[in-house]
Amino acid sequence: MSKAKTKNLTVLLVDDDPTILKHLGDVCFKLNDFLNARKYWERARQMGADAEAIRQRLEQLENLGTQ
C-alpha cells in the first residue's frame, strides 16, 4: 500500500478515536512510513490511548534510529 493510500485511509476513518489512531500508526510502521507512524502514535497518546503501548511503539522507532 502506498503512502497516498494510507493518507486516504485517514479521511475514511474517524480520526478522533485513539484506538484507530494507534492502529493507523501500526499500519504506517509496517509500511516503513515511520514519520506518519510517530505522528499517529503521538496523537493517540495525547487522546488517551494506552500510554505504555504507545511508549513501546515509539521506542521501536528509536531503536531503528528514526527521528
VEXKOL-820592 format. One record per residue (C-alpha): x, y, z; residue number from 1; residue in three letters. Coordinates in nm, 4 decimals, decimal comma, always signed. Layout:
% VEXKOL-820592
REC; east; north; up; k; r
REC; X; Y; Z; NUM; ALA
...
//
This chain:
% VEXKOL-820592
REC; east; north; up; k; r
REC; +0,0000; +0,0000; +0,0000; 1; MET
REC; +0,1383; +0,3373; -0,0946; 2; SER
REC; +0,1646; +0,6417; +0,1291; 3; LYS
REC; -0,1091; +0,8058; -0,0761; 4; ALA
REC; -0,3439; +0,5191; +0,0026; 5; LYS
REC; -0,2537; +0,5451; +0,3704; 6; THR
REC; -0,3460; +0,9139; +0,3666; 7; LYS
REC; -0,6766; +0,8263; +0,2062; 8; ASN
REC; -0,7452; +0,5865; +0,4918; 9; LEU
REC; -0,7210; +0,8769; +0,7313; 10; THR
REC; -1,0056; +1,0513; +0,5546; 11; VAL
REC; -1,2219; +0,7408; +0,5803; 12; LEU
REC; -1,1539; +0,6745; +0,9463; 13; LEU
REC; -1,2815; +0,8590; +1,2462; 14; VAL
REC; -0,9621; +1,0368; +1,3409; 15; ASP
REC; -1,0719; +1,1300; +1,6917; 16; ASP
REC; -1,0579; +0,7715; +1,8200; 17; ASP
REC; -0,7260; +0,6961; +1,9940; 18; PRO
REC; -0,7520; +0,3232; +1,9211; 19; THR
REC; -0,7919; +0,3838; +1,5495; 20; ILE
REC; -0,5026; +0,6297; +1,5523; 21; LEU
REC; -0,2827; +0,3777; +1,7356; 22; LYS
REC; -0,3616; +0,1097; +1,4782; 23; HIS
REC; -0,3120; +0,3514; +1,1909; 24; LEU
REC; +0,0339; +0,4179; +1,3343; 25; GLY
REC; +0,0911; +0,0417; +1,3349; 26; ASP
REC; -0,0030; +0,0220; +0,9661; 27; VAL
REC; +0,2318; +0,3070; +0,8792; 28; CYS
REC; +0,5108; +0,1374; +1,0744; 29; PHE
REC; +0,4624; -0,1864; +0,8800; 30; LYS
REC; +0,4799; +0,0166; +0,5574; 31; LEU
REC; +0,8088; +0,1754; +0,6744; 32; ASN
REC; +0,6343; +0,5130; +0,6899; 33; ASP
REC; +0,7975; +0,5970; +1,0218; 34; PHE
REC; +0,7206; +0,9679; +1,0172; 35; LEU
REC; +0,3461; +0,9087; +0,9984; 36; ASN
REC; +0,3663; +0,6175; +1,2426; 37; ALA
REC; +0,5161; +0,8526; +1,5009; 38; ARG
REC; +0,2574; +1,1204; +1,4212; 39; LYS
REC; -0,0383; +0,8861; +1,4718; 40; TYR
REC; +0,1047; +0,7238; +1,7839; 41; TRP
REC; +0,1771; +1,0573; +1,9464; 42; GLU
REC; -0,1689; +1,1830; +1,8579; 43; ARG
REC; -0,3237; +0,8642; +2,0009; 44; ALA
REC; -0,1267; +0,9128; +2,3229; 45; ARG
REC; -0,2485; +1,2727; +2,3517; 46; GLN
REC; -0,6048; +1,1499; +2,3115; 47; MET
REC; -0,5771; +0,8930; +2,5900; 48; GLY
REC; -0,4546; +0,5725; +2,4260; 49; ALA
REC; -0,2643; +0,3247; +2,6424; 50; ASP
REC; +0,0486; +0,5228; +2,7263; 51; ALA
REC; +0,2632; +0,2136; +2,7849; 52; GLU
REC; +0,1713; +0,0600; +2,4494; 53; ALA
REC; +0,2493; +0,3862; +2,2712; 54; ILE
REC; +0,5779; +0,4228; +2,4617; 55; ARG
REC; +0,6815; +0,0759; +2,3440; 56; GLN
REC; +0,5962; +0,1583; +1,9838; 57; ARG
REC; +0,7882; +0,4859; +1,9928; 58; LEU
REC; +1,0807; +0,3028; +2,1494; 59; GLU
REC; +1,0822; +0,0694; +1,8471; 60; GLN
REC; +1,1289; +0,3742; +1,6253; 61; LEU
REC; +1,4145; +0,4982; +1,8393; 62; GLU
REC; +1,5808; +0,1562; +1,8230; 63; ASN
REC; +1,5615; +0,1763; +1,4429; 64; LEU
REC; +1,7349; +0,5136; +1,4552; 65; GLY
REC; +1,4416; +0,7045; +1,3078; 66; THR
REC; +1,3523; +1,0590; +1,4047; 67; GLN
//
